[in-house]
Structures are given as C-alpha cells and as structure tokens.
Amino acid sequence: MSKEKKIPQSAVALKYESDKVPKVIAKGDGHLADKIVEIAEEHGVTLYQDSELVKLLSRIEIDEEIPANLYQAVAVVLAFVFQLNGKDPDQAEIRSIK
C-alpha cells in the first residue's frame, strides 16, 4: 500500500487599486495558504487558480508591487475577476491559489 503524498498548497493575495500597480499583500504555503484562502472566502474575495503565476508571485516580498514582467499575466487575472463580478477595475482584491 502506498500513501498518496499531498502537495502543499500555496497562495498569494494581491491588492489592486486603480491607477496603482498591484501589490502582494499576503503569501504562504501549507497551513498559511489554507488560512489565506479561508479569509478570502469569508470576505467574498474571488479566488483564481494558476500555479505557475503563484510560483512567480511568491518571489515578491509582502507590500511590494508586482514587477513589470508580470503586468500582463496579472492584468488577465484582474480582467477575468472584474468580468466575473460585473465590476469596473477601480478596486479589487484577488487571491491566486495553487
């Protein structure tokens, strides 16, 4: 019998305010990632899964803006979230989870 090994979950929380570059406001693996997701769900924050983007965003320090090379990838996520929620991109928070 072999036990299936659970892959630790990772999560990154972004904050976006219009006319500003999105910032990483939380990140973590395992239990911390679960807590980030739990808090997001409690507050009705949209969750978006993209493991490759999470890996890249995890390299950014808390309270730092995302780098220019990730603008397009994050813009795609934000556009999806805004469309899904029927909102304009004036302010939103999203969580990317793996």
C-alpha positions as CSV (number, residue, x, y, z in Angstrom):
1,M,0.0,0.0,0.0
2,S,1.3,3.4,-0.9
3,K,0.1,6.6,0.7
4,E,-0.6,9.4,-1.6
5,K,1.5,12.4,-0.7
6,K,-0.4,15.6,-0.5
7,I,1.2,18.5,-2.4
8,P,1.4,21.6,-0.2
9,Q,-0.9,24.4,-1.3
10,S,0.5,27.8,-2.0
11,A,-1.5,31.1,-2.1
12,V,-0.7,34.7,-2.9
13,A,-3.0,37.6,-2.2
14,L,-2.9,40.7,-4.4
15,K,-4.3,44.1,-3.8
16,Y,-5.2,46.3,-6.7
17,E,-6.3,50.0,-6.6
18,S,-7.0,51.8,-9.8
19,D,-4.0,53.8,-11.2
20,K,-1.6,51.8,-9.0
21,V,0.4,48.7,-9.6
22,P,-1.0,45.6,-7.8
23,K,0.8,44.6,-4.6
24,V,1.4,41.3,-2.9
25,I,-0.3,41.6,0.5
26,A,0.0,38.0,1.7
27,K,1.6,34.8,0.6
28,G,2.3,31.4,2.1
29,D,2.4,27.6,1.8
30,G,0.6,24.8,3.6
31,H,-1.4,25.9,6.6
32,L,-0.7,29.6,5.9
33,A,-2.0,29.2,2.3
34,D,-5.1,27.5,3.7
35,K,-5.7,30.4,6.1
36,I,-5.3,33.0,3.3
37,V,-7.9,31.1,1.2
38,E,-10.2,30.8,4.2
39,I,-10.0,34.5,5.0
40,A,-10.6,35.3,1.3
41,E,-13.7,33.1,1.2
42,E,-15.0,34.7,4.4
43,H,-14.8,38.1,2.8
44,G,-16.2,37.1,-0.6
45,V,-12.9,37.6,-2.4
46,T,-12.7,35.9,-5.8
47,L,-10.2,33.0,-5.9
48,Y,-8.2,32.3,-9.1
49,Q,-6.0,29.2,-9.7
50,D,-2.8,29.5,-11.6
51,S,0.1,27.5,-10.1
52,E,2.7,29.0,-12.4
53,L,1.7,32.6,-11.6
54,V,1.7,31.7,-7.9
55,K,5.3,30.5,-8.1
56,L,6.3,33.8,-9.7
57,L,4.3,36.0,-7.4
58,S,5.7,34.1,-4.3
59,R,9.1,35.5,-5.1
60,I,7.8,39.0,-4.4
61,E,8.1,40.4,-0.9
62,I,4.9,41.4,1.1
63,D,3.8,45.0,0.3
64,E,5.9,45.1,-2.9
65,E,4.4,45.9,-6.2
66,I,4.5,43.2,-8.9
67,P,7.3,43.6,-11.4
68,A,6.7,44.8,-14.9
69,N,7.3,41.4,-16.4
70,L,4.1,40.1,-14.6
71,Y,1.8,43.0,-15.5
72,Q,0.2,41.2,-18.5
73,A,-0.4,37.9,-16.6
74,V,-1.9,39.8,-13.6
75,A,-4.0,42.0,-15.9
76,V,-5.5,38.9,-17.5
77,V,-6.5,37.6,-14.0
78,L,-7.9,41.0,-13.0
79,A,-9.9,41.3,-16.2
80,F,-11.3,37.9,-15.6
81,V,-12.2,38.7,-12.0
82,F,-13.8,42.0,-12.9
83,Q,-15.9,40.4,-15.7
84,L,-16.9,37.6,-13.4
85,N,-18.0,40.0,-10.7
86,G,-19.5,42.5,-13.1
87,K,-17.3,45.3,-11.7
88,D,-15.1,48.0,-13.0
89,P,-11.4,47.9,-12.2
90,D,-11.4,50.7,-9.6
91,Q,-10.6,48.5,-6.6
92,A,-10.4,44.8,-6.1
93,E,-8.6,42.1,-4.2
94,I,-8.0,38.6,-5.5
95,R,-6.2,35.5,-4.3
96,S,-4.3,33.3,-6.6
97,I,-4.1,29.7,-5.3
98,K,-2.2,26.6,-6.3
